[in-house]
Amino acid sequence: MIYLIRHGKAQSYADSDFNRRLTPEGKAELEENFKNFKESFKSENFKVYSSPYLRAVETAEIFARIFNCDFDILNDLAMNKDYDKVVNALDDKEDYILIGHEPYISDAIYKLTGSMLKVKKGSIHRVR
């Protein structure tokens, strides 16, 4: 299975878009979302990839702590990327968690499933 996760609520401003951090509220919401997700997530063989943008990395750090796993940075999850192409390049031998940004997640969901969804910050969507 492949899951797309949008980063949590982030600062409105920083010295650059790349360096926007999660807000305390965003961190708390992610903690709750990921703890709830862990109750239903049964995979023992999965990989976690994050966009290199700071708010996505911080989201991945929270996920990794709750799931007791590692994560890698995947530049193809940065802004202006076609996430559907990333998803289609993954094999079916493992499950994947991809942490990134809007509007790229909703675009990928549409291209992969035909569903038009509003992707909220911190939300988790299974696409395959």
N, CA, C and O atoms as CSV, one atom per row, in Angstrom:
chain,resi,resn,atom,element,x,y,z
A,1,MET,N,N,0.831,-1.181,0.000
A,1,MET,CA,C,0.000,0.000,0.000
A,1,MET,C,C,0.875,1.244,0.000
A,1,MET,O,O,2.018,1.225,0.456
A,2,ILE,N,N,0.319,2.300,-0.512
A,2,ILE,CA,C,1.039,3.566,-0.554
A,2,ILE,C,C,0.141,4.638,0.051
A,2,ILE,O,O,-1.023,4.784,-0.319
A,3,TYR,N,N,0.712,5.375,0.985
A,3,TYR,CA,C,0.000,6.440,1.673
A,3,TYR,C,C,0.675,7.775,1.392
A,3,TYR,O,O,1.901,7.885,1.437
A,4,LEU,N,N,-0.126,8.774,1.105
A,4,LEU,CA,C,0.367,10.139,0.945
A,4,LEU,C,C,-0.076,10.927,2.167
A,4,LEU,O,O,-1.254,10.926,2.525
A,5,ILE,N,N,0.870,11.597,2.800
A,5,ILE,CA,C,0.592,12.397,3.991
A,5,ILE,C,C,1.004,13.833,3.712
A,5,ILE,O,O,2.118,14.100,3.260
A,6,ARG,N,N,0.088,14.751,3.988
A,6,ARG,CA,C,0.420,16.165,3.886
A,6,ARG,C,C,1.042,16.601,5.205
A,6,ARG,O,O,0.582,16.209,6.278
A,7,HIS,N,N,2.079,17.406,5.120
A,7,HIS,CA,C,2.733,17.914,6.331
A,7,HIS,C,C,1.716,18.616,7.220
A,7,HIS,O,O,0.635,18.989,6.765
A,8,GLY,N,N,2.069,18.795,8.488
A,8,GLY,CA,C,1.193,19.463,9.444
A,8,GLY,C,C,1.183,20.974,9.265
A,8,GLY,O,O,1.886,21.524,8.417
A,9,LYS,N,N,0.368,21.632,10.086
A,9,LYS,CA,C,0.268,23.096,10.035
A,9,LYS,C,C,1.634,23.718,10.290
A,9,LYS,O,O,2.356,23.336,11.211
A,10,ALA,N,N,1.963,24.686,9.446
A,10,ALA,CA,C,3.293,25.301,9.501
A,10,ALA,C,C,3.181,26.806,9.678
A,10,ALA,O,O,2.113,27.400,9.523
A,11,GLN,N,N,4.315,27.398,10.007
A,11,GLN,CA,C,4.406,28.853,10.119
A,11,GLN,C,C,3.949,29.500,8.815
A,11,GLN,O,O,4.130,28.950,7.729
A,12,SER,N,N,3.356,30.674,8.953
A,12,SER,CA,C,2.962,31.425,7.761
A,12,SER,C,C,4.172,32.012,7.054
A,12,SER,O,O,4.207,32.099,5.827
A,13,TYR,N,N,5.162,32.413,7.839
A,13,TYR,CA,C,6.340,33.077,7.284
A,13,TYR,C,C,7.613,32.515,7.898
A,13,TYR,O,O,7.627,32.063,9.043
A,14,ALA,N,N,8.674,32.554,7.113
A,14,ALA,CA,C,10.027,32.216,7.554
A,14,ALA,C,C,10.968,32.916,6.587
A,14,ALA,O,O,10.522,33.616,5.678
A,15,ASP,N,N,12.260,32.729,6.777
A,15,ASP,CA,C,13.204,33.385,5.870
A,15,ASP,C,C,13.090,32.864,4.442
A,15,ASP,O,O,13.492,33.537,3.493
A,16,SER,N,N,12.534,31.648,4.294
A,16,SER,CA,C,12.246,31.085,2.963
A,16,SER,C,C,11.142,30.043,3.124
A,16,SER,O,O,10.921,29.528,4.221
A,17,ASP,N,N,10.462,29.740,2.042
A,17,ASP,CA,C,9.419,28.721,2.097
A,17,ASP,C,C,10.014,27.377,2.515
A,17,ASP,O,O,9.369,26.607,3.227
A,18,PHE,N,N,11.223,27.097,2.081
A,18,PHE,CA,C,11.900,25.845,2.409
A,18,PHE,C,C,12.047,25.676,3.915
A,18,PHE,O,O,11.996,24.551,4.411
A,19,ASN,N,N,12.229,26.770,4.654
A,19,ASN,CA,C,12.526,26.710,6.093
A,19,ASN,C,C,11.330,26.922,7.009
A,19,ASN,O,O,11.512,27.109,8.212
A,20,ARG,N,N,10.118,26.899,6.480
A,20,ARG,CA,C,8.945,27.041,7.344
A,20,ARG,C,C,8.819,25.820,8.245
A,20,ARG,O,O,8.863,24.682,7.776
A,21,ARG,N,N,8.660,26.065,9.546
A,21,ARG,CA,C,8.574,25.001,10.550
A,21,ARG,C,C,7.120,24.705,10.893
A,21,ARG,O,O,6.228,25.508,10.619
A,22,LEU,N,N,6.894,23.543,11.495
A,22,LEU,CA,C,5.577,23.222,12.026
A,22,LEU,C,C,5.269,24.105,13.221
A,22,LEU,O,O,6.171,24.485,13.968
A,23,THR,N,N,3.999,24.433,13.403
A,23,THR,CA,C,3.564,25.166,14.590
A,23,THR,C,C,3.361,24.167,15.727
A,23,THR,O,O,3.234,22.969,15.474
A,24,PRO,N,N,3.328,24.642,16.979
A,24,PRO,CA,C,3.016,23.723,18.088
A,24,PRO,C,C,1.673,23.018,17.883
A,24,PRO,O,O,1.544,21.829,18.175
A,25,GLU,N,N,0.685,23.743,17.388
A,25,GLU,CA,C,-0.621,23.140,17.101
A,25,GLU,C,C,-0.491,22.061,16.024
A,25,GLU,O,O,-1.087,20.990,16.133
A,26,GLY,N,N,0.287,22.353,14.994
A,26,GLY,CA,C,0.502,21.375,13.933
A,26,GLY,C,C,1.163,20.111,14.441
A,26,GLY,O,O,0.787,19.008,14.044
A,27,LYS,N,N,2.147,20.262,15.320
A,27,LYS,CA,C,2.822,19.102,15.905
A,27,LYS,C,C,1.859,18.261,16.730
A,27,LYS,O,O,1.860,17.033,16.636
A,28,ALA,N,N,1.036,18.925,17.541
A,28,ALA,CA,C,0.076,18.208,18.394
A,28,ALA,C,C,-0.941,17.447,17.556
A,28,ALA,O,O,-1.276,16.306,17.874
A,29,GLU,N,N,-1.436,18.066,16.489
A,29,GLU,CA,C,-2.402,17.397,15.614
A,29,GLU,C,C,-1.779,16.177,14.935
A,29,GLU,O,O,-2.423,15.136,14.810
A,30,LEU,N,N,-0.530,16.309,14.500
A,30,LEU,CA,C,0.148,15.175,13.871
A,30,LEU,C,C,0.330,14.030,14.861
A,30,LEU,O,O,0.124,12.868,14.510
A,31,GLU,N,N,0.708,14.345,16.078
A,31,GLU,CA,C,0.860,13.314,17.119
A,31,GLU,C,C,-0.420,12.490,17.224
A,31,GLU,O,O,-0.382,11.260,17.209
A,32,GLU,N,N,-1.541,13.177,17.328
A,32,GLU,CA,C,-2.833,12.495,17.462
A,32,GLU,C,C,-3.169,11.699,16.212
A,32,GLU,O,O,-3.572,10.539,16.307
A,33,ASN,N,N,-3.008,12.311,15.030
A,33,ASN,CA,C,-3.303,11.617,13.768
A,33,ASN,C,C,-2.465,10.354,13.613
A,33,ASN,O,O,-2.982,9.300,13.242
A,34,PHE,N,N,-1.175,10.462,13.896
A,34,PHE,CA,C,-0.286,9.322,13.701
A,34,PHE,C,C,-0.533,8.225,14.729
A,34,PHE,O,O,-0.425,7.045,14.397
A,35,LYS,N,N,-0.860,8.582,15.961
A,35,LYS,CA,C,-1.192,7.562,16.969
A,35,LYS,C,C,-2.455,6.814,16.559
A,35,LYS,O,O,-2.527,5.594,16.708
A,36,ASN,N,N,-3.454,7.532,16.043
A,36,ASN,CA,C,-4.674,6.880,15.564
A,36,ASN,C,C,-4.387,6.003,14.350
A,36,ASN,O,O,-4.910,4.893,14.246
A,37,PHE,N,N,-3.567,6.492,13.444
A,37,PHE,CA,C,-3.211,5.736,12.249
A,37,PHE,C,C,-2.467,4.456,12.620
A,37,PHE,O,O,-2.673,3.413,12.000
A,38,LYS,N,N,-1.614,4.535,13.616
A,38,LYS,CA,C,-0.823,3.376,14.031
A,38,LYS,C,C,-1.715,2.221,14.485
A,38,LYS,O,O,-1.360,1.056,14.307
A,39,GLU,N,N,-2.855,2.535,15.062
A,39,GLU,CA,C,-3.773,1.492,15.525
A,39,GLU,C,C,-4.316,0.642,14.385
A,39,GLU,O,O,-4.613,-0.536,14.580
A,40,SER,N,N,-4.448,1.225,13.196
A,40,SER,CA,C,-5.007,0.486,12.063
A,40,SER,C,C,-3.957,0.063,11.029
A,40,SER,O,O,-4.251,-0.743,10.146
A,41,PHE,N,N,-2.760,0.588,11.130
A,41,PHE,CA,C,-1.694,0.289,10.164
A,41,PHE,C,C,-1.010,-1.005,10.575
A,41,PHE,O,O,-0.390,-1.073,11.637
A,42,LYS,N,N,-1.119,-2.025,9.743
A,42,LYS,CA,C,-0.641,-3.357,10.119
A,42,LYS,C,C,0.662,-3.773,9.439
A,42,LYS,O,O,1.168,-4.865,9.700
A,43,SER,N,N,1.201,-2.941,8.593
A,43,SER,CA,C,2.401,-3.314,7.853
A,43,SER,C,C,3.624,-3.334,8.769
A,43,SER,O,O,3.789,-2.477,9.637
A,44,GLU,N,N,4.467,-4.326,8.553
A,44,GLU,CA,C,5.740,-4.385,9.270
A,44,GLU,C,C,6.910,-4.115,8.325
A,44,GLU,O,O,8.054,-3.988,8.762
A,45,ASN,N,N,6.620,-4.030,7.045
A,45,ASN,CA,C,7.653,-3.823,6.039
A,45,ASN,C,C,7.285,-2.583,5.224
A,45,ASN,O,O,6.588,-2.676,4.214
A,46,PHE,N,N,7.762,-1.426,5.676
A,46,PHE,CA,C,7.412,-0.184,4.988
A,46,PHE,C,C,8.583,0.780,5.021
A,46,PHE,O,O,9.477,0.689,5.862
A,47,LYS,N,N,8.546,1.706,4.074
A,47,LYS,CA,C,9.552,2.755,3.989
A,47,LYS,C,C,8.851,4.099,4.062
A,47,LYS,O,O,7.732,4.263,3.575
A,48,VAL,N,N,9.529,5.057,4.679
A,48,VAL,CA,C,8.988,6.407,4.828
A,48,VAL,C,C,9.918,7.369,4.104
A,48,VAL,O,O,11.130,7.373,4.319
A,49,TYR,N,N,9.317,8.190,3.233
A,49,TYR,CA,C,10.065,9.207,2.507
A,49,TYR,C,C,9.426,10.563,2.744
A,49,TYR,O,O,8.203,10.691,2.817
A,50,SER,N,N,10.278,11.574,2.864
A,50,SER,CA,C,9.814,12.936,3.101
A,50,SER,C,C,10.387,13.887,2.064
A,50,SER,O,O,11.497,13.704,1.565
A,51,SER,N,N,9.602,14.900,1.758
A,51,SER,CA,C,10.100,16.053,1.012
A,51,SER,C,C,11.249,16.662,1.816
A,51,SER,O,O,11.284,16.520,3.039
A,52,PRO,N,N,12.184,17.334,1.156
A,52,PRO,CA,C,13.274,17.977,1.889
A,52,PRO,C,C,12.870,19.274,2.605
A,52,PRO,O,O,13.655,19.807,3.390
A,53,TYR,N,N,11.668,19.786,2.350
A,53,TYR,CA,C,11.233,21.022,3.004
A,53,TYR,C,C,11.073,20.773,4.503
A,53,TYR,O,O,10.579,19.724,4.916
A,54,LEU,N,N,11.497,21.750,5.316
A,54,LEU,CA,C,11.589,21.560,6.761
A,54,LEU,C,C,10.278,21.094,7.388
A,54,LEU,O,O,10.303,20.207,8.241
A,55,ARG,N,N,9.138,21.657,6.998
A,55,ARG,CA,C,7.866,21.270,7.616
A,55,ARG,C,C,7.525,19.812,7.316
A,55,ARG,O,O,6.895,19.148,8.139
A,56,ALA,N,N,7.927,19.308,6.163
A,56,ALA,CA,C,7.711,17.895,5.845
A,56,ALA,C,C,8.679,17.013,6.633
A,56,ALA,O,O,8.293,15.951,7.122
A,57,VAL,N,N,9.919,17.443,6.756
A,57,VAL,CA,C,10.899,16.693,7.536
A,57,VAL,C,C,10.454,16.602,8.993
A,57,VAL,O,O,10.552,15.538,9.604
A,58,GLU,N,N,9.969,17.702,9.550
A,58,GLU,CA,C,9.483,17.670,10.931
A,58,GLU,C,C,8.274,16.738,11.068
A,58,GLU,O,O,8.123,16.060,12.085
A,59,THR,N,N,7.429,16.706,10.063
A,59,THR,CA,C,6.300,15.766,10.047
A,59,THR,C,C,6.824,14.332,10.040
A,59,THR,O,O,6.326,13.485,10.781
A,60,ALA,N,N,7.814,14.062,9.216
A,60,ALA,CA,C,8.414,12.722,9.142
A,60,ALA,C,C,9.080,12.342,10.456
A,60,ALA,O,O,9.035,11.180,10.857
A,61,GLU,N,N,9.691,13.297,11.123
A,61,GLU,CA,C,10.319,13.012,12.420
A,61,GLU,C,C,9.286,12.560,13.448
A,61,GLU,O,O,9.535,11.633,14.218
A,62,ILE,N,N,8.144,13.208,13.459
A,62,ILE,CA,C,7.073,12.811,14.383
A,62,ILE,C,C,6.566,11.416,14.014
A,62,ILE,O,O,6.388,10.567,14.887
A,63,PHE,N,N,6.337,11.183,12.734
A,63,PHE,CA,C,5.894,9.866,12.274
A,63,PHE,C,C,6.910,8.798,12.687
A,63,PHE,O,O,6.535,7.761,13.234
A,64,ALA,N,N,8.173,9.047,12.429
A,64,ALA,CA,C,9.231,8.072,12.718
A,64,ALA,C,C,9.326,7.769,14.213
A,64,ALA,O,O,9.565,6.625,14.601
A,65,ARG,N,N,9.145,8.770,15.034
A,65,ARG,CA,C,9.182,8.550,16.492
A,65,ARG,C,C,8.017,7.669,16.935
A,65,ARG,O,O,8.207,6.735,17.714
A,66,ILE,N,N,6.822,7.958,16.447
A,66,ILE,CA,C,5.645,7.195,16.843
A,66,ILE,C,C,5.699,5.764,16.306
A,66,ILE,O,O,5.282,4.832,16.994
A,67,PHE,N,N,6.199,5.583,15.102
A,67,PHE,CA,C,6.263,4.262,14.484
A,67,PHE,C,C,7.597,3.554,14.721
A,67,PHE,O,O,7.800,2.432,14.257
A,68,ASN,N,N,8.502,4.209,15.442
A,68,ASN,CA,C,9.815,3.634,15.729
A,68,ASN,C,C,10.495,3.139,14.448
A,68,ASN,O,O,10.865,1.972,14.323
A,69,CYS,N,N,10.643,4.069,13.510
A,69,CYS,CA,C,11.236,3.729,12.220
A,69,CYS,C,C,12.127,4.882,11.758
A,69,CYS,O,O,12.181,5.936,12.391
A,70,ASP,N,N,12.802,4.665,10.674
A,70,ASP,CA,C,13.622,5.690,10.045
A,70,ASP,C,C,12.869,6.264,8.854
A,70,ASP,O,O,11.840,5.730,8.438
A,71,PHE,N,N,13.392,7.352,8.315
A,71,PHE,CA,C,12.851,7.902,7.075
A,71,PHE,C,C,13.998,8.465,6.266
A,71,PHE,O,O,15.069,8.765,6.793
A,72,ASP,N,N,13.752,8.601,4.983
A,72,ASP,CA,C,14.734,9.177,4.066
A,72,ASP,C,C,14.130,10.390,3.383
A,72,ASP,O,O,12.912,10.497,3.237
A,73,ILE,N,N,14.991,11.295,2.970
A,73,ILE,CA,C,14.577,12.451,2.187
A,73,ILE,C,C,14.518,12.021,0.720
A,73,ILE,O,O,15.430,11.366,0.215
A,74,LEU,N,N,13.443,12.395,0.056
A,74,LEU,CA,C,13.281,12.092,-1.362
A,74,LEU,C,C,13.006,13.407,-2.079
A,74,LEU,O,O,11.919,13.972,-1.959
A,75,ASN,N,N,13.981,13.885,-2.814
A,75,ASN,CA,C,13.840,15.175,-3.495
A,75,ASN,C,C,12.671,15.212,-4.470
A,75,ASN,O,O,12.160,16.288,-4.782
A,76,ASP,N,N,12.241,14.048,-4.956
A,76,ASP,CA,C,11.091,14.002,-5.857
A,76,ASP,C,C,9.779,14.334,-5.146
A,76,ASP,O,O,8.736,14.422,-5.793
A,77,LEU,N,N,9.815,14.517,-3.834
A,77,LEU,CA,C,8.627,14.938,-3.086
A,77,LEU,C,C,8.676,16.421,-2.762
A,77,LEU,O,O,7.849,16.919,-1.998
A,78,ALA,N,N,9.637,17.127,-3.336
A,78,ALA,CA,C,9.706,18.581,-3.153
A,78,ALA,C,C,8.583,19.234,-3.945
A,78,ALA,O,O,7.792,18.559,-4.604
A,79,MET,N,N,8.531,20.537,-3.869
A,79,MET,CA,C,7.494,21.275,-4.580
A,79,MET,C,C,7.685,21.131,-6.092
A,79,MET,O,O,8.787,20.861,-6.569
A,80,ASN,N,N,6.599,21.314,-6.826
A,80,ASN,CA,C,6.589,21.269,-8.297
A,80,ASN,C,C,6.946,19.900,-8.865
A,80,ASN,O,O,7.566,19.805,-9.924
A,81,LYS,N,N,6.562,18.860,-8.173
A,81,LYS,CA,C,6.845,17.504,-8.649
A,81,LYS,C,C,5.537,16.778,-8.935
A,81,LYS,O,O,4.483,17.132,-8.407
A,82,ASP,N,N,5.626,15.761,-9.778
A,82,ASP,CA,C,4.470,14.922,-10.095
A,82,ASP,C,C,4.499,13.701,-9.185
A,82,ASP,O,O,5.167,12.712,-9.486
A,83,TYR,N,N,3.780,13.771,-8.080
A,83,TYR,CA,C,3.793,12.686,-7.101
A,83,TYR,C,C,3.259,11.382,-7.690
A,83,TYR,O,O,3.680,10.300,-7.281
A,84,ASP,N,N,2.330,11.477,-8.651
A,84,ASP,CA,C,1.806,10.253,-9.251
A,84,ASP,C,C,2.923,9.470,-9.938
A,84,ASP,O,O,2.905,8.239,-9.937
A,85,LYS,N,N,3.881,10.163,-10.516
A,85,LYS,CA,C,5.013,9.475,-11.155
A,85,LYS,C,C,5.889,8.800,-10.102
A,85,LYS,O,O,6.411,7.710,-10.333
A,86,VAL,N,N,6.049,9.441,-8.954
A,86,VAL,CA,C,6.802,8.835,-7.847
A,86,VAL,C,C,6.098,7.564,-7.398
A,86,VAL,O,O,6.731,6.519,-7.250
A,87,VAL,N,N,4.782,7.650,-7.179
A,87,VAL,CA,C,4.001,6.494,-6.730
A,87,VAL,C,C,4.100,5.358,-7.745
A,87,VAL,O,O,4.316,4.207,-7.367
A,88,ASN,N,N,3.946,5.666,-9.006
A,88,ASN,CA,C,3.980,4.627,-10.039
A,88,ASN,C,C,5.349,3.973,-10.174
A,88,ASN,O,O,5.445,2.865,-10.702
A,89,ALA,N,N,6.400,4.625,-9.715
A,89,ALA,CA,C,7.749,4.060,-9.803
A,89,ALA,C,C,8.058,3.107,-8.637
A,89,ALA,O,O,9.070,2.406,-8.663
A,90,LEU,N,N,7.192,3.082,-7.618
A,90,LEU,CA,C,7.437,2.232,-6.454
A,90,LEU,C,C,6.999,0.802,-6.731
A,90,LEU,O,O,6.036,0.565,-7.461
A,91,ASP,N,N,7.717,-0.148,-6.140
A,91,ASP,CA,C,7.349,-1.553,-6.332
A,91,ASP,C,C,6.238,-1.946,-5.347
A,91,ASP,O,O,5.876,-1.176,-4.457
A,92,ASP,N,N,5.716,-3.145,-5.527
A,92,ASP,CA,C,4.640,-3.641,-4.670
A,92,ASP,C,C,5.156,-4.550,-3.563
A,92,ASP,O,O,4.360,-5.212,-2.896
A,93,LYS,N,N,6.447,-4.598,-3.355
A,93,LYS,CA,C,7.029,-5.495,-2.356
A,93,LYS,C,C,6.963,-4.923,-0.952
A,93,LYS,O,O,7.056,-5.656,0.033
A,94,GLU,N,N,6.802,-3.612,-0.866
A,94,GLU,CA,C,6.748,-2.958,0.439
A,94,GLU,C,C,5.607,-1.959,0.447
A,94,GLU,O,O,5.011,-1.653,-0.586
A,95,ASP,N,N,5.319,-1.459,1.643
A,95,ASP,CA,C,4.385,-0.354,1.777
A,95,ASP,C,C,5.202,0.925,1.890
A,95,ASP,O,O,6.351,0.908,2.331
A,96,TYR,N,N,4.588,2.034,1.484
A,96,TYR,CA,C,5.301,3.310,1.470
A,96,TYR,C,C,4.461,4.406,2.107
A,96,TYR,O,O,3.242,4.464,1.947
A,97,ILE,N,N,5.146,5.260,2.824
A,97,ILE,CA,C,4.574,6.474,3.394
A,97,ILE,C,C,5.335,7.617,2.734
A,97,ILE,O,O,6.555,7.707,2.869
A,98,LEU,N,N,4.622,8.499,2.016
A,98,LEU,CA,C,5.245,9.626,1.327
A,98,LEU,C,C,4.707,10.918,1.937
A,98,LEU,O,O,3.499,11.157,1.924
A,99,ILE,N,N,5.588,11.739,2.464
A,99,ILE,CA,C,5.183,12.967,3.147
A,99,ILE,C,C,5.557,14.163,2.289
A,99,ILE,O,O,6.725,14.370,1.960
A,100,GLY,N,N,4.535,14.957,1.928
A,100,GLY,CA,C,4.790,16.062,1.026
A,100,GLY,C,C,3.807,17.204,1.151
A,100,GLY,O,O,3.386,17.560,2.251
A,101,HIS,N,N,3.444,17.778,0.009
A,101,HIS,CA,C,2.783,19.079,-0.045
A,101,HIS,C,C,1.573,19.093,-0.973
A,101,HIS,O,O,1.385,18.220,-1.820
A,102,GLU,N,N,0.775,20.113,-0.771
A,102,GLU,CA,C,-0.327,20.438,-1.672
A,102,GLU,C,C,0.163,21.489,-2.663
A,102,GLU,O,O,1.049,22.269,-2.316
A,103,PRO,N,N,-0.358,21.541,-3.844
A,103,PRO,CA,C,-1.472,20.771,-4.404
A,103,PRO,C,C,-1.041,19.453,-5.040
A,103,PRO,O,O,-1.831,18.811,-5.732
A,104,TYR,N,N,0.188,19.054,-4.812
A,104,TYR,CA,C,0.756,17.880,-5.472
A,104,TYR,C,C,0.131,16.574,-4.986
A,104,TYR,O,O,0.008,15.617,-5.749
A,105,ILE,N,N,-0.265,16.542,-3.700
A,105,ILE,CA,C,-0.893,15.330,-3.187
A,105,ILE,C,C,-2.281,15.159,-3.797
A,105,ILE,O,O,-2.607,14.077,-4.284
A,106,SER,N,N,-3.098,16.198,-3.781
A,106,SER,CA,C,-4.451,16.066,-4.344
A,106,SER,C,C,-4.393,15.789,-5.847
A,106,SER,O,O,-5.229,15.054,-6.374
A,107,ASP,N,N,-3.425,16.363,-6.529
A,107,ASP,CA,C,-3.247,16.093,-7.961
A,107,ASP,C,C,-2.912,14.615,-8.183
A,107,ASP,O,O,-3.462,13.980,-9.083
A,108,ALA,N,N,-2.015,14.072,-7.367
A,108,ALA,CA,C,-1.653,12.659,-7.495
A,108,ALA,C,C,-2.843,11.762,-7.182
A,108,ALA,O,O,-3.077,10.773,-7.876
A,109,ILE,N,N,-3.598,12.104,-6.137
A,109,ILE,CA,C,-4.778,11.307,-5.794
A,109,ILE,C,C,-5.745,11.283,-6.975
A,109,ILE,O,O,-6.286,10.232,-7.319
A,110,TYR,N,N,-5.957,12.420,-7.583
A,110,TYR,CA,C,-6.864,12.480,-8.733
A,110,TYR,C,C,-6.333,11.638,-9.892
A,110,TYR,O,O,-7.076,10.852,-10.479
A,111,LYS,N,N,-5.051,11.801,-10.224
A,111,LYS,CA,C,-4.475,11.059,-11.348
A,111,LYS,C,C,-4.463,9.552,-11.105
A,111,LYS,O,O,-4.605,8.768,-12.043
A,112,LEU,N,N,-4.290,9.145,-9.832
A,112,LEU,CA,C,-4.181,7.722,-9.516
A,112,LEU,C,C,-5.516,7.045,-9.241
A,112,LEU,O,O,-5.665,5.845,-9.476
A,113,THR,N,N,-6.498,7.814,-8.741
A,113,THR,CA,C,-7.756,7.199,-8.319
A,113,THR,C,C,-8.994,7.789,-8.985
A,113,THR,O,O,-10.058,7.170,-8.974
A,114,GLY,N,N,-8.866,8.979,-9.563
A,114,GLY,CA,C,-10.021,9.660,-10.130
A,114,GLY,C,C,-10.834,10.419,-9.105
A,114,GLY,O,O,-11.838,11.040,-9.452
A,115,SER,N,N,-10.419,10.382,-7.842
A,115,SER,CA,C,-11.135,11.089,-6.775
A,115,SER,C,C,-10.573,12.492,-6.594
A,115,SER,O,O,-9.360,12.697,-6.563
A,116,MET,N,N,-11.484,13.451,-6.475
A,116,MET,CA,C,-11.084,14.826,-6.192
A,116,MET,C,C,-11.320,15.064,-4.705
A,116,MET,O,O,-12.460,15.074,-4.242
A,117,LEU,N,N,-10.238,15.256,-3.968
A,117,LEU,CA,C,-10.321,15.414,-2.521
A,117,LEU,C,C,-9.693,16.716,-2.072
A,117,LEU,O,O,-8.768,17.229,-2.702
A,118,LYS,N,N,-10.207,17.243,-0.976
A,118,LYS,CA,C,-9.539,18.339,-0.302
A,118,LYS,C,C,-8.569,17.698,0.682
A,118,LYS,O,O,-8.978,16.959,1.578
A,119,VAL,N,N,-7.308,17.978,0.513
A,119,VAL,CA,C,-6.268,17.361,1.330
A,119,VAL,C,C,-5.869,18.340,2.425
A,119,VAL,O,O,-5.206,19.345,2.171
A,120,LYS,N,N,-6.284,18.027,3.639
A,120,LYS,CA,C,-6.005,18.898,4.779
A,120,LYS,C,C,-4.603,18.651,5.319
A,120,LYS,O,O,-4.018,17.588,5.109
A,121,LYS,N,N,-4.083,19.637,6.007
A,121,LYS,CA,C,-2.762,19.492,6.631
A,121,LYS,C,C,-2.802,18.342,7.640
A,121,LYS,O,O,-3.711,18.243,8.464
A,122,GLY,N,N,-1.803,17.490,7.548
A,122,GLY,CA,C,-1.705,16.355,8.450
A,122,GLY,C,C,-2.561,15.153,8.072
A,122,GLY,O,O,-2.591,14.163,8.803
A,123,SER,N,N,-3.259,15.227,6.938
A,123,SER,CA,C,-4.143,14.132,6.539
A,123,SER,C,C,-3.356,12.996,5.878
A,123,SER,O,O,-2.261,13.194,5.352
A,124,ILE,N,N,-3.953,11.801,5.925
A,124,ILE,CA,C,-3.330,10.580,5.421
A,124,ILE,C,C,-4.270,9.974,4.390
A,124,ILE,O,O,-5.453,9.770,4.663
A,125,HIS,N,N,-3.732,9.683,3.189
A,125,HIS,CA,C,-4.555,9.149,2.106
A,125,HIS,C,C,-3.905,7.929,1.479
A,125,HIS,O,O,-2.754,7.985,1.046
A,126,ARG,N,N,-4.647,6.819,1.431
A,126,ARG,CA,C,-4.139,5.618,0.769
A,126,ARG,C,C,-4.489,5.714,-0.717
A,126,ARG,O,O,-5.642,5.956,-1.077
A,127,VAL,N,N,-3.493,5.524,-1.566
A,127,VAL,CA,C,-3.724,5.631,-3.007
A,127,VAL,C,C,-3.525,4.307,-3.756
A,127,VAL,O,O,-3.947,4.180,-4.905
A,128,ARG,N,N,-2.909,3.361,-3.137
A,128,ARG,CA,C,-2.719,2.065,-3.819
A,128,ARG,C,C,-2.426,1.000,-2.788
A,128,ARG,O,O,-2.233,-0.163,-3.141
